[in-house]
């Protein structure tokens, strides 16, 4: 009889469960125990999926669109994605250069699995979305994290990119606006990165543009293939409908890129999940071709929430936070809290300790910056009810005041 340890693949030793999901589960467990927990750990809009999208899904069900589709997206959805890239990003793709997957995460993972050989390196600016390094490891690659400090707005600089590239570099991942910081790359910043990449034709570029439509203060979104068309044949431009359209549970992500990579991704998907949900694809088609006016209204609400939390946190002695220009996250520094003592006499030694103190003492669930590759910070999502955010900020202020 095999032991439990012998039943599992050794590749699982290289990865850990998502820290954001782990904190969300802890918050749910504490709620079941009767505690009042405000969850700011999960990146999910509190708005409903817009009515016209829900109606399109219902119509698809009634029309019997509940069968298998083409493995990596219906022709109609692919055509809508081609038009989206043309209309919003100035990018020209054919439908054979489009992949549709079960969420943005599957699209990214398919691309990595289709291209990485053992030992291939992937440059990941830190702080990063928690899944990037583990997806690289699962695909047999080596994540090469490049620290991007606060003084650089948590963004990868051209000199840092050049220094990180080696003959084994296969990909660099750019996420803008960023999860967890909310900071985005300007056209000038992307231009500088593109100039470096032009010197290294063996390096592919993966852009994660999931938060493209969530932006504030007049900041303008751009993606690197748009800024430097000479990179077009080695850029995979990834996006999805989860965040801007409040469709996290519908699980539709997509990408445009070189036809050979897209074809390989389809082959992988044909042997894993096969096609994304037919009904979700119909909903995504409505999202990409329907009215967009609701985005401005929702972004204004997000901006107000951002400013509420930003002001409150920056007034707490020991915390400080930069103003993000996109997404719905804040990434405050808690450096001023390290070394302080809790009421129960336990010392705060790290951002993880501080986050655990917040959930235990203040009833506020956040995620430590170390989970995103940069400490001592923590991430909160302001994609939740405004009054709950106000209460959460007051709880954090009061809890911090009890540290000595």
C-alpha positions in Angstrom: 0.0 0.0 0.0 1.4 3.4 -1.0 1.7 6.2 1.5 -0.1 9.5 0.9 3.3 11.1 0.0 3.9 8.5 -2.7 0.6 9.1 -4.4 1.3 12.7 -5.4 3.5 14.0 -8.2 6.8 15.6 -7.1 6.0 18.6 -9.2 3.5 19.7 -6.5 6.5 20.3 -4.2 7.3 23.3 -6.2 4.0 25.1 -5.7 1.8 26.4 -3.0 -1.9 27.1 -2.8 -2.8 30.7 -3.8 -2.2 32.9 -0.7 -5.2 35.1 -1.7 -7.5 32.2 -1.8 -6.0 30.9 1.5 -6.8 34.2 3.2 -10.3 34.2 1.7 -10.9 30.7 3.1 -9.6 31.8 6.5 -11.9 34.7 6.6 -14.8 32.4 5.6 -13.8 30.0 8.4 -13.8 32.8 11.0 -17.2 34.0 9.8 -18.5 30.4 10.3 -17.2 30.7 13.9 -19.3 33.7 14.4 -16.7 36.5 13.9 -17.5 39.6 11.9 -14.8 39.6 9.2 -14.5 42.2 6.4 -12.9 40.5 3.5 -10.5 42.7 1.5 -8.3 39.8 0.3 -10.1 38.8 -2.9 -9.9 40.7 -6.2 -13.5 40.5 -7.2 -15.9 43.4 -8.1 -19.0 43.7 -6.0 -21.0 44.8 -9.0 -23.4 42.4 -10.8 -22.6 41.3 -14.3 -24.4 43.9 -16.5 -28.0 43.0 -17.5 -27.4 42.8 -21.2 -24.6 40.2 -20.7 -26.8 38.1 -18.4 -29.6 38.3 -20.9 -27.4 37.2 -23.7 -26.4 34.1 -21.6 -30.1 33.3 -20.9 -30.9 33.7 -24.6 -28.0 31.3 -25.5 -29.4 28.7 -23.2 -32.9 29.0 -24.6 -31.5 28.8 -28.1 -29.8 25.5 -27.2 -26.2 26.9 -27.4 -25.2 24.4 -24.7 -23.0 22.0 -26.8 -19.3 21.7 -27.5 -17.8 24.6 -29.4 -14.5 24.9 -31.2 -11.8 24.0 -28.7 -10.4 27.5 -28.2 -13.4 29.7 -28.8 -16.3 30.1 -31.2 -15.7 31.9 -34.5 -18.1 34.7 -33.4 -16.2 35.3 -30.1 -12.8 35.2 -31.8 -14.0 37.8 -34.4 -15.2 40.0 -31.6 -11.8 39.7 -29.8 -10.1 40.6 -33.1 -12.3 43.7 -33.3 -11.7 44.6 -29.7 -7.9 44.5 -30.2 -8.3 46.7 -33.3 -10.7 49.2 -31.8 -9.2 49.6 -28.4 -5.5 48.8 -28.8 -4.6 49.4 -32.4 -3.5 45.7 -32.8 -4.2 43.7 -35.9 -4.8 40.0 -35.5 -6.5 37.2 -37.5 -8.8 34.8 -35.9 -6.1 32.1 -36.0 -4.1 34.3 -33.7 -6.8 34.3 -31.0 -7.1 31.9 -28.1 -10.1 31.7 -25.7 -9.7 29.8 -22.5 -11.5 29.1 -19.2 -10.4 32.3 -17.5 -7.3 34.4 -17.9 -5.3 32.0 -15.7 -5.7 29.1 -18.1 -4.6 31.2 -21.1 -1.4 32.2 -19.3 -0.7 28.7 -18.2 -1.4 27.2 -21.6 1.1 29.6 -23.1 3.8 28.8 -20.6 3.2 25.0 -20.8 3.3 25.2 -24.6 6.7 27.1 -24.8 8.8 26.3 -21.7 11.4 23.6 -21.6 13.2 22.6 -18.4 15.4 25.4 -17.2 13.9 28.1 -19.4 13.7 31.4 -17.5 10.8 33.7 -17.1 11.4 37.3 -15.9 8.7 38.3 -13.4 8.7 41.8 -11.9 8.0 41.8 -8.2 5.5 42.5 -6.7 3.7 40.1 -8.9 0.4 38.3 -9.1 0.8 35.3 -6.9 0.2 32.7 -9.6 2.9 33.7 -12.0 5.9 32.0 -10.4 4.0 28.8 -9.6 2.7 28.5 -13.1 6.2 28.8 -14.4 7.5 26.1 -12.1 4.6 23.8 -13.0 5.5 24.3 -16.7 9.1 23.3 -16.0 10.6 26.8 -16.1 12.5 28.9 -13.7 10.9 32.1 -12.4 13.4 35.0 -12.3 11.9 37.7 -10.0 13.2 41.2 -10.4 12.5 43.5 -7.4 10.7 46.7 -8.4 10.8 49.0 -5.4 8.3 51.6 -4.4 10.6 54.4 -5.6 10.2 53.0 -9.1 6.4 52.9 -8.6 6.7 49.1 -8.3 7.4 48.9 -12.1 10.1 47.2 -14.0 12.7 49.6 -15.3 14.7 49.2 -18.6 18.1 48.8 -16.8 16.6 46.2 -14.5 15.1 44.3 -17.4 18.4 44.4 -19.4 20.3 43.1 -16.3 17.9 40.2 -15.9 18.0 38.8 -19.4 20.2 35.8 -20.0 20.5 33.3 -22.9 17.9 31.1 -21.1 15.3 33.8 -20.9 12.1 32.7 -22.7 9.5 35.2 -21.5 9.1 38.5 -19.6 5.7 39.0 -18.0 4.2 42.6 -17.8 1.1 43.2 -15.8 -0.5 46.6 -16.2 -2.3 47.9 -14.3 -0.8 45.6 -11.7 -2.2 43.2 -9.3 -1.2 43.8 -6.4 -0.1 47.5 -6.7 -2.6 49.0 -9.2 0.3 50.8 -10.9 0.4 50.9 -14.7 3.1 51.3 -17.3 3.0 54.6 -19.3 3.7 54.7 -23.0 7.1 56.2 -22.3 7.9 53.5 -19.8 6.9 50.8 -22.3 8.9 52.5 -25.0 12.0 52.1 -22.8 11.3 48.4 -22.1 10.7 47.8 -25.8 14.0 49.3 -26.7 15.7 46.8 -24.5 13.7 43.9 -25.9 14.6 44.8 -29.4 18.2 43.9 -28.5 17.2 40.4 -27.4 15.1 38.8 -30.2 14.9 35.4 -28.3 12.8 36.9 -25.5 9.0 36.6 -25.8 6.7 39.0 -24.0 3.5 38.1 -22.1 1.3 41.0 -21.2 -1.5 40.5 -18.6 -3.9 43.3 -19.4 -6.8 42.0 -17.3 -7.4 45.4 -15.5 -7.1 47.5 -18.7 -10.5 49.2 -18.3 -10.1 50.0 -14.6 -8.1 53.2 -14.6 -8.3 56.6 -12.8 -7.2 60.2 -12.9 -6.9 60.4 -16.7 -4.2 57.7 -16.8 -4.1 56.2 -20.3 -3.6 52.5 -20.8 -1.2 51.1 -23.4 0.1 47.6 -24.2 3.6 46.9 -25.5 2.8 45.5 -28.9 0.8 48.7 -29.5 3.8 50.9 -28.5 6.4 48.9 -30.5 4.9 47.0 -33.5 8.2 45.4 -34.3 7.6 43.2 -31.2 4.3 42.0 -32.5 5.5 38.6 -33.6 6.8 37.7 -30.1 4.1 39.3 -27.8 1.2 37.4 -26.4 -1.4 40.0 -25.4 -3.6 38.5 -22.7 -6.9 39.8 -21.4 -10.4 38.7 -20.3 -13.8 39.8 -19.1 -13.5 38.9 -15.4 -12.7 42.3 -13.8 -14.1 45.1 -15.9 -17.4 43.3 -16.7 -17.8 41.7 -13.3 -17.7 38.2 -14.8 -15.2 36.4 -12.5 -17.4 33.3 -12.2 -18.0 33.1 -16.0 -14.4 32.1 -16.6 -13.5 33.5 -19.9 -10.0 34.8 -20.8 -8.4 35.4 -24.2 -5.2 36.3 -25.9 -3.8 37.4 -29.2 -0.4 36.4 -30.4 1.8 34.5 -32.9 -0.2 31.8 -34.7 2.3 29.0 -33.8 2.0 29.7 -30.1 -1.8 30.0 -30.4 -2.0 26.7 -32.2 0.1 25.0 -29.6 -2.1 26.4 -26.8 -5.2 25.0 -28.6 -3.6 21.6 -28.8 -2.9 21.6 -25.0 -6.4 22.9 -24.3 -7.9 20.1 -26.4 -6.4 17.6 -24.1 -7.2 19.3 -20.8 -10.5 21.3 -20.5 -11.5 21.4 -24.2 -13.7 24.3 -25.0 -14.7 27.0 -22.5 -18.4 27.1 -21.4 -20.5 27.7 -24.5 -22.9 29.9 -22.5 -20.0 31.9 -21.0 -18.7 32.5 -24.5 -22.1 33.9 -25.5 -22.0 36.2 -22.5 -18.4 37.3 -23.3 -19.5 38.0 -26.9 -22.2 40.3 -25.6 -19.7 42.0 -23.2 -17.2 42.8 -26.0 -19.8 44.0 -28.5 -22.3 45.6 -26.2 -22.6 49.0 -24.5 -19.6 50.1 -22.4 -21.1 53.2 -20.7 -21.4 51.5 -17.4 -17.6 51.3 -17.1 -17.2 55.0 -16.5 -19.9 55.0 -13.8 -18.3 52.0 -12.0 -14.8 53.4 -12.3 -15.9 56.6 -10.6 -17.2 54.5 -7.7 -14.0 52.6 -7.6 -12.0 55.9 -7.6 -14.0 57.2 -4.7 -13.4 54.0 -2.8 -9.7 54.2 -3.6 -9.5 57.8 -2.4 -11.4 56.9 0.8 -9.1 54.0 1.7 -5.9 55.9 0.6 -6.7 58.9 2.8 -7.6 56.7 5.8 -4.5 54.5 5.6 -2.1 57.3 5.0 -3.3 59.0 8.2 -2.3 55.9 10.2 1.1 56.4 11.8 3.3 53.5 10.6 1.5 53.0 7.3 2.0 54.6 3.9 0.6 54.0 0.5 1.2 55.3 -3.1 -1.8 56.3 -5.2 -2.5 53.6 -7.9 -3.7 54.6 -11.3 -5.6 51.4 -12.1 -7.1 48.1 -10.9 -8.9 48.0 -7.5 -6.0 47.4 -5.1 -3.9 49.3 -2.6 -0.5 48.1 -1.6 0.5 50.0 1.6 3.8 49.7 3.3 3.6 48.4 6.9 7.3 48.9 7.5 6.5 51.2 10.4 4.6 48.4 12.2 7.5 45.9 12.2 8.9 45.5 15.7 5.8 46.7 17.5 4.0 44.6 20.1 0.4 43.3 20.1 -1.8 43.6 23.1 -1.1 39.9 23.7 2.6 40.7 23.9 3.5 39.0 20.6 5.8 41.0 18.3 5.0 41.9 14.8 8.1 40.5 12.9 6.9 40.6 9.3 4.1 41.7 7.0 2.5 38.2 7.4 2.4 38.8 11.2 0.8 42.2 10.6 -1.9 40.8 8.3 -2.6 38.0 10.8 -3.0 40.7 13.5 -5.4 42.6 11.4 -7.7 39.6 10.8 -7.5 38.4 14.4 -7.7 41.8 16.1 -9.5 44.0 13.6 -11.6 41.5 11.7 -10.1 42.7 8.4 -8.7 40.1 5.9 -5.8 41.3 3.7 -2.9 39.6 2.0 0.8 40.1 3.0 3.1 41.6 0.4 5.5 38.7 0.8 3.0 36.6 -1.1 3.5 38.9 -4.0 7.3 38.9 -3.7 7.8 42.2 -1.9 7.8 42.9 1.8 6.9 44.6 4.1 3.6 45.5 2.4 0.1 44.2 2.3 -2.6 44.2 -0.3 -6.2 45.2 0.2 -9.0 45.2 -2.5 -11.3 48.2 -2.5 -13.8 46.3 -4.8 -16.4 46.0 -2.0 -19.2 48.1 -0.4 -18.2 51.6 0.4 -19.5 51.5 4.0 -17.8 48.3 4.6 -14.6 49.8 3.4 -15.1 52.8 5.7 -15.6 50.4 8.7 -12.6 48.3 7.7 -10.3 51.4 7.6 -11.5 52.5 11.0 -10.9 49.0 12.4 -7.4 49.0 11.0 -6.7 52.4 12.5 -8.0 51.3 15.9 -6.0 48.0 15.8 -2.8 49.8 14.8 -3.4 52.2 17.7 -3.2 49.3 20.1 0.3 48.3 19.0 3.1 49.5 21.2 
